[in-house]
Amino acid sequence: MFYWNFALQRIDSKLVLGAAVLALVVVCAAQPALAATETLLYSFGAYTGDALWPGASLVIDTAGNFYGTTYGGGAYDYGAVFKLTPSGTETVLYSFGSQTGDGNHPEAGLIMDKKGNFYGTTYEGGADGWGTVFKLTPAGKETVLYSFKGYPDGGKPMAGLIMDKSKNLYGTTTTGGAYGNGAVFKVTPSGDETVLYSFGGYPDGNTPWGGVIMDTAGSLYGTTFYGGTYDDGTVFTLSPSGTETVLHNFSAYIGSGDGAYPLDSLIMDKSGNLYGTTEQGGAYGYGTVFELTPAGVETLLYSFGSQPGDGSNDYPYAGVIRDAKGNLYGTTIFGGADNDGMVFKVFNKGGVWKETILHTFVGAPGDGWRPFAGLIMDKAGHLYGATYYGGAYNNGTVFEVTP
């Protein structure tokens, strides 16, 4: 998995905060761990040709069925799209690699339209090997809507898609574009692609791993992993006319306390405030949860590593989700009691942001580990996600956490 291999390189080589950071005042108060009930809904690898290694968030339909992608497995070992019923029956809906020019190794999750069709991206494959945008019907028929070409086109998309009212799809690529630093693109329902913006690197952003979100005016918002003034990543907005503005330059040099290297997409509240995570930085160097106002004023809501069990190597890869009360939920790939990752909640109590650990993963065979994927929440407040490893066969899991 590209995520996993590249992650270890970054964690080893890009730790930019030193021991002096530990002397900083704690940004947010910590809370003791809170027990929550975790249930493994499925362990991948139960049969030959099963999907393997889920690294992206799930989607759920009105009947309670879950859908997602896996980086490996399937009939051709190039990844798969799977369905999981509420009773725990899993089916591979599509195996990548079944046709010439097909995509392979999807890193991102899916979106679903009103007819039950799915849309997503693959990191590799396609006609030129730079990845694809694809459509999958509920019956499992796949169509490659667009094959990336790399230069001056985009290439190697890590993130998923969003869809506007006209069924146009929007997303990002980690490389390619006019300058080779990644791009924001649009794909029409007929498969015509337009590069909306090519990242330049400095002082612009560079290498967007997360996708984009859209406001009511049609402006897009996203993050870049590198680039910006300090090369620690950015939060950007892109107007409908294609004008890009950097809203925040992350600056996790020693003593700053800011976050660094945002990996995933943002969410937005009704007031236009943005919320997300950084893989590193913060008071202890192990990642943050942040808020950014429409004017670009950033607040670090939580710095990982501040309490026992929070761990010293948390590194949140996925973004956060938000409930009706404004509480935020997410995952980290390390940290927790066994350093195998955790599910957390960040909430405001009396004007102070605090964190509660809902579940710490303990690994195979009884539990999952390394949750690269973010969470989704049902109407009852139950959380669902996936781990890349662990479960009965150590090929990943789908889990439920009941706070």
ABEGO torsion letter per residue (X at the ends): XAAAAAAAAAAAAABABBAAAAABBBABBBBBBBBBBBBBABBBGABBGBBBGBABBBBBBAAGBBBBBBABEEAAGAEBBBBBBAAGBBBBABBBGABBGBBBGBABBBBBBAAGBBBBBBABEEAAGAEBBBBBBAAGBBBBABBBAGOABBBGBABBBBBBAAGBBBBBBABEEAAGAEBBBBBBAAGBBBBABBBAGOABBBGBABBBBBBAAGBBBBBBABEEAAGAEBBBBBBAAGBBBBABBBBABBGAGBBBGBABBBBBBAAGBBBBBBABEEAAGAEBBBBBBAAGBBBBABBBGABBGAEABAGBABBBBBBAAGBBBBBBABEEAAGAEBBBBBBBBGGBBBBBBABBBAEOAABBBGBABBBBBBAAGBBBBBBABEEAAGAEBBBBBBX
